[in-house]
């Protein structure tokens, strides 16, 4: 189910930073474990999962205005995107 608030998200397994682009703002959630990203990517309702499992569970910061992630590849409307495997994220 597409989210009406989350436009896209990206995860850097090296820094464990989850970048989330909402309709109006871009936030970075810090020290998010790879297992959480696997579950987030496979969740049917991204917004519901985000609100119950990520929001208020991890430190976050507002990304600097105009900052572009090195790869903003996960769009909510692209369910065919291969999921990040735990082994690949840890390796």
C-alpha positions as CSV (number, residue, x, y, z in Angstrom):
1,X,0.0,0.0,0.0
2,X,1.6,3.3,-1.0
3,X,2.1,5.9,1.7
4,X,0.6,9.3,1.3
5,X,3.3,10.9,3.5
6,X,6.5,9.0,2.7
7,X,7.8,9.8,-0.8
8,X,10.9,7.6,-0.8
9,X,13.6,6.3,1.5
10,X,17.2,5.1,1.3
11,X,19.5,3.3,3.7
12,X,23.2,3.3,4.0
13,X,24.3,0.1,5.8
14,X,27.8,1.5,6.4
15,X,26.6,4.4,8.5
16,X,23.2,2.8,9.5
17,X,21.4,6.0,8.5
18,X,17.9,5.7,7.1
19,X,17.0,8.7,5.0
20,X,13.2,9.3,4.6
21,X,11.7,11.9,2.3
22,X,8.3,13.0,3.3
23,X,6.0,15.3,1.3
24,X,7.7,18.4,2.7
25,X,10.9,17.4,4.5
26,X,13.8,15.0,4.5
27,X,14.9,13.4,7.7
28,X,17.8,11.1,8.6
29,X,17.2,8.4,11.3
30,X,20.4,7.3,13.0
31,X,21.8,3.9,14.0
32,X,18.9,1.9,12.4
33,X,19.8,-1.8,12.3
34,X,19.7,-3.5,8.9
35,X,17.0,-5.9,10.1
36,X,14.7,-3.0,10.6
37,X,15.2,-1.9,7.0
38,X,14.5,-5.4,5.7
39,X,11.2,-5.3,7.6
40,X,10.4,-1.8,6.5
41,X,11.0,-2.6,2.8
42,X,8.7,-5.6,3.0
43,X,5.9,-4.0,5.1
44,X,2.6,-3.8,3.3
45,X,1.7,-0.4,4.8
46,X,5.0,1.6,4.9
47,X,3.5,4.5,6.8
48,X,2.0,2.3,9.5
49,X,5.3,0.4,9.9
50,X,7.3,3.6,10.1
51,X,5.0,5.2,12.7
52,X,5.0,2.1,14.9
53,X,8.6,0.8,14.5
54,X,10.9,3.7,13.5
55,X,9.4,7.0,14.4
56,X,10.2,7.8,18.1
57,X,12.5,4.8,18.3
58,X,15.6,6.2,16.7
59,X,17.4,9.5,17.0
60,X,16.9,11.7,13.9
61,X,17.8,14.9,12.3
62,X,16.4,17.2,9.6
63,X,18.6,16.7,6.6
64,X,20.3,19.9,5.3
65,X,18.1,21.7,2.7
66,X,19.0,20.7,-0.8
67,X,21.0,17.6,0.3
68,X,20.6,14.7,-2.1
69,X,21.4,11.2,-1.0
70,X,24.0,9.4,-2.9
71,X,21.2,7.1,-4.1
72,X,17.6,7.7,-3.5
73,X,16.4,4.5,-4.9
74,X,13.5,3.2,-2.7
75,X,10.3,4.7,-3.8
76,X,7.1,3.6,-2.1
77,X,5.5,2.9,-5.5
78,X,8.3,0.5,-6.5
79,X,7.5,-2.8,-4.8
80,X,9.7,-4.7,-7.3
81,X,12.9,-3.2,-5.7
82,X,14.8,-6.2,-4.3
83,X,15.0,-6.2,-0.6
84,X,18.3,-5.6,1.2
85,X,19.4,-8.9,2.7
86,X,20.7,-8.9,6.2
87,X,23.9,-10.6,5.1
88,X,24.5,-8.0,2.5
89,X,23.9,-5.2,5.0
90,X,26.2,-6.6,7.6
91,X,29.0,-7.6,5.2
